[in-house]
Amino acid sequence: MSTDLSCVTDRSAFWMPFTPNRQFRQAPRLLVGAAGMHYQSDDGRSILDGTAGLWCVNAGHGRREIRDAVAHQLTTLDFAPSFNMGHPLAFELAARLVAHAPHGLSQVFFTNSGSEAVDSALKIVLAYHRLRGQPERRLLIGRERAYHGVGFGGTSVGGIARNREAWLGSLLPQVAHLRDTHDLARNAFTRGQPTHGAEFADDLERLIREHGSEQIAAVIIEPIAGSTGVLVPPRGYLERLRELCDRHGLLLIFDEVITGFGRIGHWFASQQFQVRPDLMTTAKGISNGAIPMGAVFVHRDVHAAFMQGPLAQIDLYHGYTYSGHPVACAAALATLEIHEHEDLPARAAELAPHWEARAHALRGLPGLVDIRNYGLIAAFEFAAEPARNPTRAFEIFRSCYARGLLARPTGNVLAFSPPLTINRAQIDELFSILAEAIRETP
Ligand code: PLP
């Protein structure tokens, strides 16, 4: 039988997400292997992974422990439904995750992605208020420049104009947005948390005045906004938001899809910032990106509202065929063990000062209007040039790739979030490749 090789080179069938597909096909970037801190490209080059894939491979690539756990699970129990049935790994994983979660977040609802986690969390808060006899609490408050995935719920509370405009008029109707916390005039080139901007949380009072607190179900924010260019919360901002939510009976959801699982030096950002949400959405690092998975962590008081009524009544009319998929659970358990044994959150915390120093050493390079960082995250913002397409950030991303470094372009920003297994020499290498690429991309 002859093999039709045209299917290998014809790349027209795969409609790539969030990608200029026609442009990509003119000069494809293909990754064909990965181990440790590096990808291998199809042209045989080693590419330093500056972005943990897409913010997900926190324990580094090709982890034998995960591979073995997945292989074992596939041969033992490839699939089991979670509707009215169960399998041991899902219960074990939930219990072990809760042990690392912020205090009180004692229940775990599994999903397959961050988008599903966000939509699940939004549904849970709406159902919660209904169960408590406050069905009028339906307004969901997101924030400008937020990314909460691509479900209709996440797109609605998200604050990226481009992601919303194709569906305007068809998104969730009961949504409002806080202003974002980006303040270059006062906070440019801040190391860690900006000093100015706690008062941006008071924007919630504007929305409360406008809509009435009794109409509002929840506020959802990323503790550190990732996909829209890394916005670190100003000192005092999260605390103030929590205070306002408490005062007005609003639930607070932290979307920790990016900040979770060690990225900023603690298991979760809420522990680092010492502000506890009522619900927390996660994905990505939970299974090291090896098998898709997400999870919503729910505070026991919120969960308790669902555990009433007749015993035979379903308590949440929501779930996915693959909620708690055995193979994803196996990958997540193996990932959890790596995080525990290697104490990856502590490793991130230990490397963070070096990371910060090396990132900020690039200050002064042409076109840079800000450098910001937290934990093992850094972002480089370039002066806006509205007429330029692609953006300078995107051109620098391409130049980094040509030089052997994977970066993440988003608007005028280049973001970095390497596996937490990176070492100091690799941090130095990453920023020196970036510096070269910036200098040579006028
Ligand atoms: N929430 C946040 C904060 C994210 O950064 C992302 C993805 O980057 C998502 C949700 C969506 O996750 P997924 O792409 O797994 O659906």
Residues whose N, C-alpha, C, O or C-beta is under 5 A from the ligand:
A	BS01	PLP	S113 G114 S115 E116 Y147 H148 G149 E222 G226 S227 D255 V257 I258 A283
